Amino acid sequence: MDGGIARVGIGGGTLSEIHQSAKKLVMKTREGIERLERLESSGGMDPPELSYSIKKDISQLQGLCVEMDRLWRSVAVKSHRDLWRRKVEQVAEESESLKESLDRYFLRHQRRTVEAKERAELLGRVNGESDHVLRIFDEEAQALQSARNSARMMDEAYSTGVAILSNFSAQRERMKSAQRKALDILNTVGLSNSVLRLIEKRNRVDTRIKYAGMILTVVIVIMFWRWTH
């Protein structure tokens, strides 16, 4: 009768029967936790009902430990009482160890969930910042293209100004040549000094017009360059 307590226990069960039920529950719970840890190691998702079932079994096991702790104290024979005390303490220790294993699993699972959420949020921010960076690159590319267009327009304006100045220079040389020929002709035909002075005056006016045109061209080029920049 196991020390005179064959009929003492939950629902008429003895301490021995409760102990056997507790041992079976310990084995079932340990197998469930090992399955959870295998799924965790393989990177798989554990079924929620599995962890819930294990948690429920541990709660039931703790209840059995409380009941056995009450019953072993009622054993009449001291030697039997000491034996049952050690057995109950062993089951209680196994129950506590299983509970700690499940708590550690839940903690790791919670940490993985938080990390996954943070990665998702970070990825979302990175995607948003990437769009912002791409917009900056587009704006920089447009500004660079605008600067290139301005530089090309400046080159064209400079080339135009050089061509105008070259044209003025060529006209000046032609005018000097024509003036020399005219003076030679006038000297040959013996025109009066007043006519020569009139020609020289006209030459000075043409020279002023030429230099004024050159200065105006340079001013236009400088103003255009400042406007484009």
C-alpha positions as CSV (number, residue, x, y, z in Angstrom):
1,M,0.0,0.0,0.0
2,D,3.0,2.3,-0.3
3,G,3.3,3.2,3.3
4,G,-0.4,3.1,4.2
5,I,-1.5,5.7,1.6
6,A,-2.8,3.5,-1.2
7,R,-6.2,5.4,-1.2
8,V,-5.0,8.9,-0.4
9,G,-4.9,11.3,-3.4
10,I,-6.8,13.3,-6.0
11,G,-10.1,11.7,-7.0
12,G,-9.2,8.5,-5.0
13,G,-5.7,8.2,-6.7
14,T,-2.8,7.2,-4.6
15,L,0.5,9.1,-4.3
16,S,2.1,6.4,-6.5
17,E,-0.5,6.9,-9.2
18,I,-0.1,10.6,-9.1
19,H,3.6,10.2,-9.3
20,Q,3.3,7.9,-12.3
21,S,1.1,10.5,-14.1
22,A,3.6,13.2,-13.3
23,K,6.5,11.2,-14.7
24,K,4.5,10.5,-17.9
25,L,3.7,14.2,-18.1
26,V,7.4,15.1,-17.6
27,M,8.4,12.8,-20.6
28,K,5.6,14.3,-22.8
29,T,6.6,17.9,-21.9
30,R,10.3,17.2,-22.5
31,E,9.6,15.7,-25.9
32,G,7.5,18.8,-26.8
33,I,10.3,21.2,-25.8
34,E,12.8,19.2,-27.8
35,R,10.5,19.4,-30.8
36,L,10.3,23.2,-30.3
37,E,14.1,23.5,-30.1
38,R,14.5,21.4,-33.3
39,L,12.1,23.6,-35.2
40,E,14.0,26.7,-33.8
41,S,17.4,25.3,-34.9
42,S,16.1,24.5,-38.4
43,G,14.6,28.0,-38.8
44,G,11.1,26.7,-39.0
45,M,8.0,28.2,-37.5
46,D,6.6,26.3,-34.5
47,P,2.9,25.7,-34.4
48,P,1.3,28.0,-31.8
49,E,-0.8,25.1,-30.4
50,L,2.4,23.2,-29.6
51,S,3.9,25.8,-27.3
52,Y,0.5,26.4,-25.8
53,S,0.1,22.6,-25.1
54,I,3.5,22.5,-23.5
55,K,2.7,25.4,-21.3
56,K,-0.6,23.8,-20.3
57,D,1.2,20.5,-19.5
58,I,3.8,22.3,-17.3
59,S,1.0,24.0,-15.4
60,Q,-0.7,20.7,-14.8
61,L,2.6,19.1,-13.7
62,Q,3.2,21.9,-11.2
63,G,-0.3,21.2,-9.8
64,L,0.6,17.5,-9.4
65,C,3.8,18.5,-7.7
66,V,1.8,20.6,-5.2
67,E,-0.5,17.7,-4.5
68,M,2.3,15.1,-4.1
69,D,4.1,17.5,-1.8
70,R,1.0,17.5,0.4
71,L,0.6,13.7,0.2
72,W,4.1,12.5,1.0
73,R,3.9,14.3,4.3
74,S,1.0,12.0,5.2
75,V,3.0,8.8,4.8
76,A,3.2,7.1,8.2
77,V,6.4,5.2,7.9
78,K,9.4,7.5,8.1
79,S,11.6,5.5,5.6
80,H,8.8,5.5,3.1
81,R,8.1,9.2,3.7
82,D,11.8,10.1,3.1
83,L,11.7,8.0,-0.1
84,W,8.6,9.8,-1.4
85,R,10.0,13.2,-0.4
86,R,13.0,12.6,-2.7
87,K,10.8,11.3,-5.5
88,V,8.5,14.3,-5.3
89,E,11.4,16.7,-5.1
90,Q,13.0,15.1,-8.2
91,V,9.7,15.6,-10.2
92,A,9.4,19.1,-8.9
93,E,13.0,19.9,-10.0
94,E,12.3,18.4,-13.5
95,S,9.1,20.4,-13.7
96,E,11.0,23.6,-12.8
97,S,13.7,22.8,-15.3
98,L,11.1,22.2,-18.1
99,K,9.4,25.5,-17.2
100,E,12.8,27.4,-17.4
101,S,13.5,25.8,-20.8
102,L,10.1,26.9,-22.1
103,D,10.6,30.4,-20.7
104,R,14.0,30.6,-22.4
105,Y,12.4,29.5,-25.7
106,F,9.7,32.1,-25.3
107,L,12.3,34.8,-24.6
108,R,14.3,33.8,-27.7
109,H,11.1,33.8,-29.8
110,Q,10.2,37.2,-28.5
111,R,13.7,38.5,-29.3
112,R,13.5,37.1,-32.8
113,T,10.1,38.7,-33.3
114,V,11.4,42.1,-32.2
115,E,14.5,41.8,-34.4
116,A,12.4,40.9,-37.4
117,K,10.1,43.9,-36.7
118,E,13.1,46.2,-36.4
119,R,14.6,44.8,-39.6
120,A,11.3,45.4,-41.4
121,E,11.1,49.0,-40.1
122,L,14.8,49.6,-41.0
123,L,14.2,48.2,-44.5
124,G,11.2,50.5,-44.8
125,R,13.3,53.5,-43.7
126,V,16.1,52.5,-46.1
127,N,13.7,52.2,-49.0
128,G,12.4,55.6,-48.1
129,E,15.9,57.1,-47.8
130,S,16.9,55.4,-51.0
131,D,14.1,57.2,-52.8
132,H,15.3,60.4,-51.2
133,V,18.8,59.8,-52.3
134,L,17.7,58.9,-55.9
135,R,15.8,62.2,-56.0
136,I,18.9,64.0,-54.9
137,F,20.9,62.3,-57.6
138,D,18.3,63.2,-60.2
139,E,18.5,66.8,-59.1
140,E,22.3,66.8,-59.1
141,A,22.2,65.3,-62.6
142,Q,19.8,67.9,-63.8
143,A,22.0,70.7,-62.3
144,L,25.1,69.2,-63.9
145,Q,23.3,69.0,-67.3
146,S,22.2,72.6,-66.9
147,A,25.8,73.6,-66.1
148,R,27.0,71.8,-69.2
149,N,24.4,73.5,-71.3
150,S,25.4,76.9,-69.9
151,A,29.1,76.1,-70.6
152,R,28.2,75.2,-74.2
153,M,26.3,78.4,-74.6
154,M,29.2,80.4,-73.2
155,D,31.5,78.7,-75.6
156,E,29.2,79.6,-78.5
157,A,28.9,83.2,-77.2
158,Y,32.7,83.4,-76.9
159,S,33.2,82.0,-80.4
160,T,30.7,84.5,-81.7
161,G,32.4,87.4,-80.0
162,V,35.8,86.2,-81.3
163,A,34.4,86.0,-84.8
164,I,32.9,89.5,-84.5
165,L,36.2,90.9,-83.3
166,S,38.1,89.1,-86.0
167,N,35.6,90.6,-88.5
168,F,36.2,94.1,-87.1
169,S,39.9,93.5,-87.4
170,A,39.6,92.4,-91.0
171,Q,37.4,95.4,-91.8
172,R,40.0,97.7,-90.1
173,E,42.8,96.3,-92.3
174,R,40.6,96.7,-95.4
175,M,39.8,100.2,-94.4
176,K,43.4,101.1,-93.8
177,S,44.3,99.6,-97.2
178,A,41.5,101.6,-98.9
179,Q,42.5,104.7,-97.0
180,R,46.1,104.4,-98.2
181,K,44.9,103.9,-101.8
182,A,42.6,106.8,-101.5
183,L,45.4,109.0,-100.1
184,D,47.6,108.0,-102.9
185,I,45.0,108.8,-105.5
186,L,44.2,112.1,-103.8
187,N,47.9,113.0,-103.6
188,T,48.2,112.1,-107.3
189,V,45.3,114.2,-108.4
190,G,46.3,117.0,-106.0
191,L,43.2,117.5,-103.9
192,S,43.1,120.2,-101.4
193,N,44.2,119.8,-97.7
194,S,40.6,120.4,-96.5
195,V,39.4,117.2,-98.3
196,L,42.3,115.3,-96.7
197,R,41.3,116.6,-93.3
198,L,37.7,115.5,-93.9
199,I,38.9,112.0,-94.8
200,E,41.0,111.8,-91.7
201,K,38.1,112.9,-89.5
202,R,35.9,110.3,-91.1
203,N,38.6,107.7,-90.4
204,R,38.7,108.7,-86.7
205,V,34.9,108.4,-86.4
206,D,35.1,104.9,-88.0
207,T,37.8,104.0,-85.5
208,R,35.7,105.1,-82.6
209,I,32.7,103.1,-83.9
210,K,34.9,100.1,-84.3
211,Y,36.2,100.2,-80.7
212,A,32.7,101.0,-79.4
213,G,31.4,97.9,-81.2
214,M,34.3,95.7,-79.7
215,I,33.6,97.0,-76.2
216,L,29.8,96.4,-76.6
217,T,30.5,92.9,-77.7
218,V,32.7,92.2,-74.7
219,V,30.1,93.6,-72.3
220,I,27.3,91.5,-73.9
221,V,29.5,88.3,-73.5
222,I,30.2,89.1,-69.8
223,M,26.5,89.8,-69.0
224,F,25.5,86.6,-70.7
225,W,28.1,84.6,-68.7
226,R,26.8,86.1,-65.4
227,W,23.2,85.4,-66.4
228,T,23.9,81.8,-67.1
229,H,25.7,81.3,-63.8
